Amino acid sequence: MNSFFFKGSIDLADAVFPFGTYGRQLDILARQSLYKNFMNYAHSTGHGIGYFLSIHEGPSFIGMGYSSLDIPLTDGMVFSDEPGFYLPNSFGIRLETDIIVKNYTLPNNYFNSTTEFLYFEPLTFVPFDRNLIICEMLTKAQLNWLNWYHAQVRSTLEATGRLDSNELDYLTKTTEPISC
């Protein structure tokens, strides 16, 4: 897997940001690893989902563009997290997961006790294919997030009680912690 856009997907999903932040301000998190390697993709990183029970809709988005109708991210907004990479006339690949904006309470806010923060919580619980991950390309923080996410996938799917023993074995193997 081209880990540059995978790193961007993790960096966006792991973001913590102050109330009043627009999606366009967070887009760089998903693109920075690609930019450092002179790559980019020509679509928005994320679109709103479900505001009018549809997809690809506002009132906000995560992308480089500007809209006068755009509003800051707020608790409860749902977005896709979908950076990609496309080599013209060769191939393209895109990850797409869904995330929800949630209020974030900091244990210690030393700078401004009235500042509210937000973060993204995953809504999609599908393990990433460990055979396609170049572990050495991930930072320690990205690897920690990936292992945390896989633990969430496992606990969420196990809790349904709907998996047979073969599915549980597969889930356990695919969500084991990754170490480099």
Secondary structure, DSSP 4 states (H G I P E B T S, - for coil): --HHHHHHHHHHHT-EEETT--HHHHHHHHHHHHHTTT---SS-SEEEESTTSSEEEEEEEESS---TT-----TT-EEEE--EEEETTTEEEE--EEEEEEEE--S---S-TT--EEEEEE-------GGG--GGGS-HHHHHHHHHHHHHHHHHHHHT----HHHHHHHHHHTSPP--
